[in-house]
Amino acid sequence: MENLFKAHIEKVIALTDDEFKDVLSHFLLMNFKKRDFLIREGGRVPYAFWVVSGLLKLDYADASGKQHVVAFAMEDWWEGDYSAFFNQSRATMSLQALENTQVLCMTLQGYNNLCRNLPKMTYFFLQKANRGHISSQQRILELISTNAKERYDKLLQRYPILFQRVSHTLIASYLGVTRETLSRLSTS
């Protein structure tokens, strides 16, 4: 796990062994079983998560109670309810394990300490935030400017493994279509 995490960070910045030990000391390794919640809507959000192994889904329940999948997170990805995490407010989304999942967890205090004491980690987190922001904007643009078939094809092209690991119901929710529409898209 440590080698995977160091390699993940070193895609953006170089760390000495001592610096990496310091970084790692700000994280807690946790295991979750399939269906466990890491974050529940309305609850506290003490951590941001980096996925060591497994698969997560971030979802939002609208006013009618309908669940909307906002994101999936698999190995080597970060996930969380970042608004609640950084603002120390209640979660507006839920984060659930779709498989047995192992994550590295970081508190806001740990994040702030790393940024304050190891400035290159500030750059690392900035790059991760920028990439996440870009991905979110691309997802929004795809939702408003492409049809369901185009969204399906792009998701399949980008993340074919998701279609083997995630139920069709959840993929349909992520794409903003019904399960029946997804069935038609996958056969056309």
N, CA, C and O of each residue as an XYZ file, in Angstrom:
752
protein
N       0.828     -1.191      0.000
C       0.000      0.000      0.000
C       0.871      1.252      0.000
O       0.605      2.198     -0.741
N       1.910      1.256      0.832
C       2.762      2.442      0.913
C       3.415      2.756     -0.422
O       3.500      3.919     -0.817
N       3.877      1.721     -1.120
C       4.516      1.940     -2.425
C       3.527      2.505     -3.444
O       3.877      3.362     -4.255
N       2.284      2.012     -3.389
C       1.253      2.521     -4.302
C       0.976      3.997     -4.036
O       0.858      4.799     -4.963
N       0.875      4.337     -2.763
C       0.568      5.723     -2.403
C       1.728      6.652     -2.761
O       1.514      7.751     -3.273
N       2.943      6.210     -2.492
C       4.108      7.037     -2.836
C       4.171      7.241     -4.354
O       4.430      8.348     -4.827
N       3.936      6.175     -5.103
C       3.941      6.295     -6.577
C       2.855      7.259     -7.041
O       3.068      8.030     -7.976
N       1.690      7.218     -6.390
C       0.595      8.131     -6.726
C       1.029      9.586     -6.526
O       0.815     10.425     -7.401
N       1.621      9.874     -5.405
C       2.063     11.241     -5.108
C       3.176     11.652     -6.052
O       3.209     12.787     -6.528
N       4.095     10.720     -6.325
C       5.267     11.066     -7.138
C       4.950     11.205     -8.621
O       5.837     11.524     -9.413
N       3.699     10.971     -9.010
C       3.287     11.341    -10.369
C       3.230     12.864    -10.490
O       3.256     13.409    -11.594
N       3.152     13.547     -9.339
C       3.026     15.006     -9.322
C       4.250     15.683     -8.719
O       4.744     16.668     -9.268
N       4.744     15.168     -7.595
C       5.895     15.762     -6.911
C       6.848     14.667     -6.463
O       6.446     13.516     -6.291
N       8.109     15.026     -6.273
C       9.102     14.090     -5.735
C       9.157     14.248     -4.215
O       9.083     15.360     -3.693
N       9.288     13.126     -3.518
C       9.400     13.137     -2.064
C      10.606     12.322     -1.636
O      10.887     11.272     -2.212
N      11.309     12.797     -0.640
C      12.346     11.975     -0.025
C      11.648     10.913      0.817
O      10.447     11.008      1.068
N      12.387      9.916      1.245
C      11.809      8.882      2.105
C      11.288      9.482      3.407
O      10.226      9.092      3.891
N      12.033     10.427      3.975
C      11.591     11.073      5.221
C      10.330     11.908      5.001
O       9.430     11.914      5.840
N      10.270     12.608      3.878
C       9.068     13.393      3.575
C       7.859     12.477      3.409
O       6.765     12.788      3.879
N       8.067     11.348      2.736
C       6.946     10.433      2.553
C       6.482      9.863      3.891
O       5.281      9.724      4.124
N       7.411      9.538      4.753
C       7.031      9.049      6.093
C       6.191     10.096      6.816
O       5.209      9.762      7.479
N       6.578     11.361      6.688
C       5.808     12.440      7.304
C       4.413     12.510      6.689
O       3.423     12.628      7.410
N       4.331     12.439      5.364
C       3.032     12.467      4.685
C       2.172     11.308      5.173
O       1.018     11.504      5.554
N       2.720     10.129      5.162
C       1.969      8.938      5.551
C       1.474      9.012      6.994
O       0.434      8.444      7.329
N       2.221      9.711      7.844
C       1.815      9.823      9.255
C       0.521     10.623      9.419
O      -0.092     10.592     10.487
N       0.106     11.328      8.391
C      -1.131     12.116      8.429
C      -2.346     11.335      7.920
O      -3.441     11.885      7.803
N      -2.145     10.068      7.624
C      -3.211      9.222      7.082
C      -3.463      8.025      7.981
O      -2.569      7.541      8.677
N      -4.693      7.567      7.946
C      -5.121      6.392      8.675
C      -5.628      5.379      7.658
O      -6.417      5.730      6.780
N      -5.189      4.134      7.762
C      -5.650      3.071      6.870
C      -6.915      2.461      7.455
O      -6.936      2.043      8.613
N      -7.976      2.414      6.642
C      -9.251      1.854      7.102
C      -9.797      0.884      6.066
O      -9.570      1.037      4.865
N     -10.520     -0.114      6.554
C     -11.148     -1.119      5.703
C     -12.661     -1.043      5.857
O     -13.180     -0.880      6.961
N     -13.355     -1.162      4.735
C     -14.813     -1.149      4.723
C     -15.310     -2.346      3.936
O     -14.736     -2.711      2.910
N     -16.364     -2.943      4.418
C     -16.986     -4.054      3.701
C     -17.970     -3.508      2.662
O     -18.443     -2.376      2.758
N     -18.254     -4.337      1.686
C     -19.246     -3.982      0.670
C     -20.526     -3.518      1.363
O     -21.000     -4.162      2.298
N     -21.074     -2.413      0.906
C     -22.303     -1.759      1.389
C     -22.074     -0.853      2.606
O     -22.988     -0.126      2.996
N     -20.883     -0.876      3.217
C     -20.607      0.032      4.335
C     -20.588      1.474      3.833
O     -20.189      1.744      2.701
N     -21.025      2.391      4.691
C     -20.970      3.814      4.378
C     -19.722      4.422      5.003
O     -19.447      4.217      6.186
N     -18.976      5.165      4.210
C     -17.854      5.940      4.708
C     -18.352      7.308      5.147
O     -17.836      7.890      6.101
N     -19.363      7.818      4.444
C     -20.021      9.087      4.747
C     -21.518      8.859      4.554
O     -21.943      8.228      3.586
N     -22.305      9.379      5.485
C     -23.757      9.348      5.334
C     -24.280     10.776      5.226
O     -23.850     11.666      5.960
N     -25.206     10.979      4.306
C     -25.838     12.288      4.158
C     -26.344     12.755      5.522
O     -27.015     12.008      6.233
N     -26.019     13.990      5.876
C     -26.431     14.558      7.153
C     -25.436     14.329      8.274
O     -25.539     14.944      9.336
N     -24.475     13.447      8.042
C     -23.474     13.144      9.067
C     -22.239     14.025      8.958
O     -22.128     14.866      8.067
N     -21.326     13.813      9.875
C     -20.057     14.525      9.848
C     -19.168     13.937      8.753
O     -19.331     12.784      8.353
N     -18.232     14.744      8.282
C     -17.288     14.296      7.259
C     -15.880     14.543      7.798
O     -15.266     15.566      7.495
N     -15.372     13.608      8.594
C     -14.062     13.830      9.214
C     -12.881     13.571      8.288
O     -11.758     13.975      8.587
N     -13.129     12.900      7.165
C     -12.011     12.489      6.305
C     -12.266     12.773      4.830
O     -13.404     12.867      4.369
N     -11.150     12.905      4.111
C     -11.112     12.757      2.659
C     -10.421     11.413      2.440
O      -9.608     10.997      3.265
N     -10.732     10.734      1.342
C     -10.301      9.356      1.159
C      -9.506      9.172     -0.132
O      -9.828      9.747     -1.172
N      -8.455      8.351     -0.034
C      -7.725      7.866     -1.205
C      -7.930      6.364     -1.248
O      -7.669      5.673     -0.264
N      -8.398      5.848     -2.384
C      -8.748      4.434     -2.498
C      -7.496      3.608     -2.782
O      -6.837      3.773     -3.808
N      -7.190      2.714     -1.841
C      -6.088      1.765     -2.014
C      -6.578      0.606     -2.875
O      -5.940      0.233     -3.859
N      -7.719      0.046     -2.489
C      -8.320     -1.043     -3.256
C      -9.825     -1.002     -3.045
O     -10.313     -0.553     -2.008
N     -10.548     -1.478     -4.048
C     -11.993     -1.489     -3.944
C     -12.651     -0.428     -4.805
O     -12.037      0.131     -5.714
N     -13.918     -0.161     -4.499
C     -14.718      0.737     -5.331
C     -15.762      1.437     -4.460
O     -16.417      0.814     -3.624
N     -15.898      2.739     -4.676
C     -16.846      3.562     -3.929
C     -17.816      4.240     -4.880
O     -17.527      4.422     -6.063
N     -18.988      4.615     -4.335
C     -19.899      5.483     -5.091
C     -20.293      6.639     -4.189
O     -20.582      6.465     -3.005
N     -20.295      7.814     -4.780
C     -20.753      9.031     -4.121
C     -22.117      9.333     -4.704
O     -22.266      9.459     -5.919
N     -23.134      9.452     -3.820
C     -24.456      9.747     -4.363
C     -25.176     10.804     -3.551
O     -24.814     11.127     -2.419
N     -26.214     11.326     -4.187
C     -27.010     12.421     -3.645
C     -28.480     12.025     -3.732
O     -28.933     11.517     -4.758
N     -29.216     12.258     -2.658
C     -30.656     12.000     -2.663
C     -31.384     13.323     -2.871
O     -31.193     14.265     -2.101
N     -32.217     13.400     -3.909
C     -32.958     14.636     -4.160
C     -34.139     14.746     -3.194
O     -34.338     13.874     -2.348
N     -34.911     15.810     -3.324
C     -36.019     16.086     -2.401
C     -37.061     14.975     -2.391
O     -37.746     14.777     -1.387
N     -37.187     14.250     -3.501
C     -38.162     13.152     -3.559
C     -37.573     11.831     -3.056
O     -38.268     10.817     -3.001
N     -36.291     11.851     -2.691
C     -35.642     10.636     -2.198
C     -34.957      9.815     -3.261
O     -34.379      8.771     -2.958
N     -35.008     10.265     -4.511
C     -34.348      9.538     -5.599
C     -32.832      9.702     -5.477
O     -32.326     10.807     -5.283
N     -32.120      8.578     -5.594
C     -30.658      8.597     -5.503
C     -30.046      8.890     -6.873
O     -30.459      8.331     -7.890
N     -29.052      9.778     -6.873
C     -28.315     10.125     -8.092
C     -26.836      9.855     -7.845
O     -26.246     10.422     -6.925
N     -26.238      8.995     -8.656
C     -24.815      8.718     -8.511
C     -24.034      9.898     -9.075
O     -24.141     10.224    -10.257
N     -23.253     10.528     -8.214
C     -22.449     11.687     -8.592
C     -21.103     11.238     -9.144
O     -20.597     11.805    -10.113
N     -20.527     10.208     -8.515
C     -19.199      9.757     -8.924
C     -18.949      8.343     -8.444
O     -19.578      7.858     -7.503
N     -18.015      7.698     -9.118
C     -17.440      6.436     -8.665
C     -15.977      6.725     -8.350
O     -15.386      7.649     -8.908
N     -15.405      5.945     -7.469
C     -13.970      6.080     -7.170
C     -13.383      4.693     -6.996
O     -13.826      3.915     -6.152
N     -12.387      4.398     -7.802
C     -11.714      3.109     -7.703
C     -10.262      3.328     -7.304
O      -9.878      4.435     -6.927
N      -9.476      2.301     -7.385
C      -8.093      2.345     -6.948
C      -7.356      3.562     -7.521
O      -7.469      3.894     -8.701
N      -6.598      4.209     -6.630
C      -5.741      5.345     -6.993
C      -6.532      6.637     -7.211
O      -6.006      7.583     -7.797
N      -7.785      6.695     -6.749
C      -8.611      7.892     -6.872
C      -8.909      8.458     -5.497
O      -8.940      7.727     -4.507
N      -9.126      9.759     -5.440
C      -9.569     10.456     -4.236
C     -11.073     10.640     -4.302
O     -11.644     10.807     -5.380
N     -11.717     10.608     -3.121
C     -13.148     10.898     -3.103
C     -13.573     11.378     -1.728
O     -12.904     11.125     -0.725
N     -14.691     12.071     -1.703
C     -15.274     12.552     -0.463
C     -16.335     13.593     -0.765
O     -16.525     13.989     -1.915
N     -17.012     14.027      0.261
C     -17.922     15.168      0.151
C     -17.062     16.374      0.515
O     -16.998     16.773      1.678
N     -16.409     16.944     -0.478
C     -15.393     17.961     -0.220
C     -15.962     19.255      0.338
O     -15.298     19.927      1.127
N     -17.152     19.609     -0.047
C     -17.768     20.809      0.515
C     -17.923     20.646      2.020
O     -17.553     21.538      2.783
N     -18.461     19.526      2.444
C     -18.642     19.275      3.882
C     -17.299     19.105      4.590
O     -17.131     19.566      5.719
N     -16.349     18.451      3.937
C     -15.026     18.227      4.525
C     -14.317     19.559      4.792
O     -13.878     19.819      5.912
N     -14.209     20.394      3.766
C     -13.462     21.642      3.920
C     -14.215     22.691      4.728
O     -13.593     23.514      5.398
N     -15.535     22.673      4.676
C     -16.325     23.639      5.451
C     -16.711     23.121      6.830
O     -17.323     23.833      7.626
N     -16.343     21.864      7.102
C     -16.695     21.216      8.370
C     -18.188     21.345      8.650
O     -18.611     21.692      9.752
N     -18.970     21.053      7.612
C     -20.430     21.081      7.705
C     -20.959     19.656      7.527
O     -20.185     18.719      7.332
N     -22.248     19.507      7.594
C     -22.872     18.188      7.440
C     -22.834     17.741      5.979
O     -22.919     18.557      5.061
N     -22.706     16.454      5.789
C     -22.641     15.877      4.447
C     -23.942     16.093      3.689
O     -25.028     15.948      4.252
N     -23.831     16.436      2.427
C     -25.000     16.523      1.551
C     -25.075     15.298      0.641
O     -26.048     15.109     -0.088
N     -24.023     14.465      0.697
C     -23.967     13.254     -0.113
C     -23.541     12.088      0.768
O     -23.086     12.267      1.897
N     -23.703     10.890      0.217
C     -23.260      9.677      0.900
C     -22.174      9.011      0.072
O     -22.199      9.043     -1.158
N     -21.214      8.404      0.774
C     -20.137      7.661      0.123
C     -20.207      6.234      0.639
O     -20.114      5.989      1.842
N     -20.373      5.284     -0.298
C     -20.599      3.891      0.077
C     -19.653      2.975     -0.684
O     -19.331      3.212     -1.849
N     -19.214      1.914      0.007
C     -18.364      0.901     -0.624
C     -19.227     -0.018     -1.477
O     -20.211     -0.579     -0.996
N     -18.858     -0.170     -2.738
C     -19.540     -1.103     -3.635
C     -18.859     -2.471     -3.629
O     -19.427     -3.466     -4.079
N     -17.652     -2.498     -3.118
C     -16.870     -3.715     -2.941
C     -16.168     -3.580     -1.591
O     -16.143     -2.493     -1.014
N     -15.597     -4.674     -1.083
C     -14.723     -4.519      0.071
C     -13.636     -3.537     -0.334
O     -13.002     -3.697     -1.377
N     -13.425     -2.527      0.488
C     -12.591     -1.396      0.087
C     -11.631     -1.013      1.198
O     -11.987     -1.002      2.377
N     -10.404     -0.698      0.796
C      -9.399     -0.191      1.720
C      -9.040      1.228      1.281
O      -8.786      1.479      0.103
N      -9.024      2.149      2.245
C      -8.756      3.553      1.946
C      -7.734      4.123      2.923
O      -7.588      3.650      4.050
N      -7.044      5.138      2.464
C      -6.261      5.989      3.341
C      -7.114      7.214      3.627
O      -7.638      7.839      2.705
N      -7.254      7.558      4.897
C      -8.119      8.653      5.330
C      -7.268      9.793      5.866
O      -6.302      9.569      6.596
N      -7.630     11.011      5.502
C      -6.919     12.202      5.954
C      -7.914     13.182      6.564
O      -8.949     13.478      5.967
N      -7.597     13.679      7.748
C      -8.437     14.693      8.384
C      -8.120     16.062      7.796
O      -7.104     16.244      7.126
N      -8.995     17.009      8.054
C      -8.734     18.387      7.624
C      -7.507     18.939      8.341
O      -6.715     19.664      7.739
N      -7.343     18.611      9.597
C      -6.151     19.049     10.332
C      -4.892     18.465      9.695
O      -3.884     19.158      9.558
N      -4.950     17.193      9.307
C      -3.816     16.575      8.624
C      -3.513     17.266      7.302
O      -2.355     17.521      6.973
N      -4.556     17.562      6.557
C      -4.402     18.277      5.287
C      -3.723     19.625      5.517
O      -2.753     19.967      4.840
N      -4.246     20.388      6.485
C      -3.678     21.715      6.766
C      -2.240     21.618      7.267
O      -1.399     22.439      6.900
N      -1.955     20.629      8.098
C      -0.586     20.451      8.586
C       0.365     20.122      7.446
O       1.469     20.663      7.377
N      -0.057     19.243      6.561
C       0.796     18.904      5.414
C       1.060     20.128      4.544
O       2.193     20.366      4.126
N       0.031     20.887      4.278
C       0.198     22.082      3.443
C       1.100     23.118      4.113
O       1.903     23.774      3.449
N       0.965     23.257      5.409
C       1.760     24.237      6.146
C       3.226     23.803      6.282
O       4.137     24.620      6.150
N       3.440     22.507      6.547
C       4.785     22.038      6.873
C       5.561     21.454      5.708
O       6.782     21.314      5.781
N       4.870     21.116      4.643
C       5.528     20.545      3.474
C       4.911     21.185      2.230
O       4.014     20.611      1.612
N       5.397     22.383      1.865
C       4.753     23.163      0.789
C       4.556     22.410     -0.522
O       3.615     22.701     -1.260
N       5.409     21.467     -0.818
C       5.209     20.739     -2.075
C       3.922     19.912     -2.047
O       3.376     19.588     -3.101
N       3.429     19.566     -0.845
C       2.142     18.877     -0.766
C       0.995     19.835     -1.106
O      -0.044     19.408     -1.609
N       1.185     21.122     -0.831
C       0.190     22.108     -1.260
C       0.059     22.061     -2.777
O      -1.051     22.079     -3.311
N       1.194     22.001     -3.470
C       1.177     21.901     -4.922
C       0.497     20.602     -5.366
O      -0.297     20.605     -6.306
N       0.809     19.496     -4.692
C       0.192     18.207     -5.009
C      -1.334     18.299     -4.894
O      -2.061     17.923     -5.814
N      -1.808     18.809     -3.743
C      -3.255     18.905     -3.540
C      -3.894     19.880     -4.524
O      -5.022     19.658     -4.965
N      -3.195     20.949     -4.871
C      -3.714     21.893     -5.862
C      -3.882     21.206     -7.212
O      -4.898     21.389     -7.882
N      -2.893     20.418     -7.609
C      -2.999     19.708     -8.883
C      -4.158     18.716     -8.866
O      -4.887     18.602     -9.852
N      -4.333     18.004     -7.765
C      -5.451     17.060     -7.647
C      -6.786     17.802     -7.694
O      -7.721     17.359     -8.361
N      -6.874     18.930     -6.987
C      -8.117     19.715     -6.987
C      -8.411     20.257     -8.384
O      -9.557     20.219     -8.833
N      -7.393     20.758     -9.069
C      -7.588     21.270    -10.428
C      -8.091     20.175    -11.360
O      -9.023     20.390    -12.135
N      -7.477     19.010    -11.282
C      -7.906     17.899    -12.145
C      -9.334     17.478    -11.817
O     -10.119     17.180    -12.717
N      -9.666     17.454    -10.541
C     -11.025     17.116    -10.130
C     -12.028     18.142    -10.619
O     -13.120     17.791    -11.067
N     -11.655     19.415    -10.533
C     -12.537     20.490    -10.996
C     -12.770     20.378    -12.504
O     -13.896     20.520    -12.982
N     -11.708     20.127    -13.232
C     -11.822     19.971    -14.688
C     -12.739     18.794    -15.016
O     -13.608     18.905    -15.881
N     -12.550     17.671    -14.329
C     -13.401     16.497    -14.565
C     -14.859     16.804    -14.262
O     -15.751     16.389    -15.002
N     -15.103     17.534    -13.168
C     -16.485     17.894    -12.817
C     -17.113     18.777    -13.883
O     -18.269     18.579    -14.255
N     -16.351     19.755    -14.378
C     -16.887     20.620    -15.433
C     -17.173     19.825    -16.704
O     -18.192     20.039    -17.360
N     -16.266     18.904    -17.049
C     -16.493     18.081    -18.235
C     -17.750     17.226    -18.070
O     -18.529     17.068    -19.010
N     -17.940     16.681    -16.876
C     -19.136     15.855    -16.617
C     -20.402     16.694    -16.755
O     -21.378     16.244    -17.356
N     -20.399     17.915    -16.204
C     -21.563     18.797    -16.314
C     -21.847     19.121    -17.781
O     -22.990     19.058    -18.233
N     -20.793     19.468    -18.512
C     -20.976     19.785    -19.932
C     -21.520     18.587    -20.701
O     -22.380     18.747    -21.566
N     -21.032     17.396    -20.397
C     -21.539     16.204    -21.068
C     -23.012     15.981    -20.737
O     -23.792     15.593    -21.606
N     -23.395     16.224    -19.484
C     -24.799     16.025    -19.097
C     -25.733     16.990    -19.812
O     -26.874     16.641    -20.116
N     -25.255     18.209    -20.085
C     -26.147     19.192    -20.706
C     -26.005     19.286    -22.223
O     -26.843     19.902    -22.882
N     -24.952     18.681    -22.787
C     -24.741     18.888    -24.223
C     -24.662     17.604    -25.040
O     -24.522     17.666    -26.261
N     -24.747     16.445    -24.395
C     -24.694     15.199    -25.160
C     -25.923     14.355    -24.846
O     -26.562     14.514    -23.806
N     -26.232     13.468    -25.760
C     -27.367     12.579    -25.520
C     -26.906     11.363    -24.722
O     -25.713     11.167    -24.494
N     -27.863     10.562    -24.309
C     -27.579      9.413    -23.451
C     -26.603      8.435    -24.114
O     -25.717      7.904    -23.445
N     -26.752      8.196    -25.389
C     -25.860      7.269    -26.108
C     -24.429      7.789    -26.094
O     -23.491      7.026    -25.867
N     -24.261      9.078    -26.334
C     -22.910      9.660    -26.316
C     -22.286      9.564    -24.920
O     -21.100      9.262    -24.789
N     -23.079      9.820    -23.885
C     -22.572      9.706    -22.509
C     -22.179      8.269    -22.195
O     -21.136      8.013    -21.592
N     -23.018      7.349    -22.609
C     -22.739      5.922    -22.407
C     -21.425      5.534    -23.097
O     -20.559      4.909    -22.484
N     -21.283      5.904    -24.364
C     -20.084      5.551    -25.136
C     -18.824      6.158    -24.518
O     -17.785      5.499    -24.457
N     -18.910      7.411    -24.059
C     -17.739      8.052    -23.445
C     -17.345      7.362    -22.142
O     -16.162      7.151    -21.878
N     -18.338      7.014    -21.335
C     -18.036      6.318    -20.084
C     -17.416      4.954    -20.364
O     -16.446      4.565    -19.713
N     -17.966      4.238    -21.315
C     -17.435      2.927    -21.684
C     -16.007      3.048    -22.207
O     -15.155      2.215    -21.896
N     -15.750      4.080    -22.996
C     -14.410      4.284    -23.545
C     -13.417      4.651    -22.444
O     -12.304      4.126    -22.417
N     -13.811      5.552    -21.533
C     -12.903      6.018    -20.478
C     -12.660      4.974    -19.393
O     -11.528      4.777    -18.952
N     -13.734      4.306    -18.967
C     -13.650      3.411    -17.813
C     -14.361      2.086    -18.086
O     -15.364      1.788    -17.437
N     -13.872      1.294    -19.020
C     -14.559      0.043    -19.341
C     -14.680     -0.899    -18.133
O     -15.627     -1.682    -18.051
N     -13.742     -0.825    -17.216
C     -13.763     -1.699    -16.041
C     -14.986     -1.440    -15.163
O     -15.459     -2.346    -14.478
N     -15.503     -0.205    -15.180
C     -16.699      0.092    -14.382
C     -17.872     -0.801    -14.776
O     -18.667     -1.201    -13.926
N     -17.974     -1.106    -16.042
C     -19.105     -1.896    -16.526
C     -19.031     -3.344    -16.044
O     -20.027     -4.066    -16.086
N     -17.848     -3.770    -15.584
C     -17.688     -5.107    -15.022
C     -17.855     -5.092    -13.505
O     -18.120     -6.131    -12.899
N     -17.701     -3.918    -12.888
C     -17.688     -3.832    -11.425
C     -18.932     -3.173    -10.826
O     -19.173     -3.279     -9.624
N     -19.716     -2.498    -11.655
C     -20.842     -1.710    -11.160
C     -22.133     -2.213    -11.797
O     -22.152     -2.571    -12.975
N     -23.205     -2.239    -11.019
C     -24.498     -2.685    -11.547
C     -24.998     -1.717    -12.621
O     -24.642     -0.539    -12.637
N     -25.817     -2.238    -13.500
C     -26.396     -1.393    -14.559
C     -27.282     -0.305    -13.970
O     -27.382      0.790    -14.523
N     -27.920     -0.605    -12.855
C     -28.772      0.394    -12.203
C     -27.949      1.606    -11.781
O     -28.383      2.744    -11.966
N     -26.765      1.373    -11.214
C     -25.913      2.480    -10.773
C     -25.308      3.233    -11.964
O     -25.186      4.457    -11.929
N     -24.936      2.508    -13.000
C     -24.415      3.177    -14.199
C     -25.508      4.046    -14.815
O     -25.241      5.165    -15.253
N     -26.729      3.535    -14.849
C     -27.851      4.324    -15.380
C     -28.028      5.598    -14.560
O     -28.216      6.675    -15.126
N     -27.969      5.490    -13.252
C     -28.103      6.668    -12.392
C     -26.984      7.671    -12.666
O     -27.236      8.874    -12.744
N     -25.770      7.192    -12.811
C     -24.637      8.066    -13.105
C     -24.835      8.800    -14.438
O     -24.510      9.981    -14.561
N     -25.363      8.094    -15.418
C     -25.574      8.686    -16.745
C     -26.842      9.533    -16.825
O     -27.045     10.252    -17.804
N     -27.689      9.452    -15.810
C     -28.921     10.236    -15.805
C     -30.007      9.644    -16.674
O     -30.818     10.370    -17.248
N     -30.024      8.298    -16.773
C     -31.034      7.616    -17.578
C     -31.675      6.514    -16.732
O     -31.195      6.191    -15.645
N     -32.757      5.949    -17.243
C     -33.391      4.822    -16.559
C     -32.616      3.544    -16.871
O     -31.794      3.499    -17.786
N     -32.896      2.533    -16.100
C     -32.271      1.216    -16.309
C     -32.673      0.662    -17.669
O     -31.863      0.030    -18.347
N     -33.907      0.893    -18.065
C     -34.404      0.409    -19.354
C     -33.682      1.101    -20.506
O     -33.321      0.464    -21.495
N     -33.472      2.419    -20.369
C     -32.739      3.154    -21.402
C     -31.316      2.632    -21.510
O     -30.787      2.467    -22.609
N     -30.706      2.375    -20.374
C     -29.331      1.840    -20.398
C     -29.295      0.506    -21.126
O     -28.362      0.255    -21.889
N     -30.272     -0.348    -20.917
C     -30.322     -1.642    -21.606
C     -30.379     -1.439    -23.113
O     -29.713     -2.148    -23.867
N     -31.178     -0.466    -23.551
C     -31.255     -0.187    -24.985
C     -29.929      0.370    -25.505
O     -29.500      0.022    -26.605
N     -29.278      1.232    -24.721
C     -28.007      1.825    -25.144
C     -26.914      0.767    -25.280
O     -26.087      0.822    -26.190
N     -26.926     -0.192    -24.365
C     -25.857     -1.191    -24.373
C     -26.014     -2.203    -25.493
O     -25.065     -2.922    -25.808
N     -27.197     -2.277    -26.107
C     -27.402     -3.221    -27.212
C     -27.390     -2.529    -28.574
O     -27.423     -3.189    -29.613
N     -27.343     -1.188    -28.561
C     -27.374     -0.480    -29.858
C     -25.994     -0.192    -30.375
O     -25.846      0.394    -31.448
